Amino acid sequence: MSKDRSENHDQRDILNIEQAAALLGVSVKTFHKVLHSERVPARKIGREWKFSRQALIDWVGGGVSTEFYREIGNRGVITPHADSSSKSGPPSDQVRRTAGWKIELD
């Protein structure tokens, strides 16, 4: 016996932005930031973004935290094990207020 999907809105296969943010447990504002800065599986149909529930779950499950730190470090925002004499990072006109932060990785 199959469930009627119209009765259970939490189990829709295709989500709007509010539902996608709720699935991931973040605010819509945060989800918008991620949508524009990451490769989130999505389609824009008309004026609305649509998301596959399973694609979002697979996308989250396929990520690894070390990729985040490596990517951020290359942009000069967080530089693992960097010292203050390092010349790497964005040009001075693009320095972010977090550019001086350091993170120690175990």
Steps between C-alpha positions, in 0.01 A plus 500: 500500500650836396469828684314786339770768469242779513417399857861512621667822385824408682562220252476690172764407244522854359551784748481877486771710666327515839454124508859439384635730774284320757624161378859612558411668829614851405328832447387604153756783514783255569372263234500787246867568580589134450292484182702783346844391624489121470398251235158419646294266280210721392293636212346841462155466349348836426574713805528210743782266593410129516701231676491122498481368857726205416750714305538732801549205734759350264673839462534545876612141545759529225687794649805485725603770745865500389395618154335802663811595694727449198271714279470777759876495561567550128283813505689645796208493742628220722859392459587174677850506653585827325730754657458876486792540258320305229441699181218275380140609504280745315624837378489768771189660349313170553611416853214386718474577867560131572822492296723504808329207667696181537377148562696208635418165341573183693 
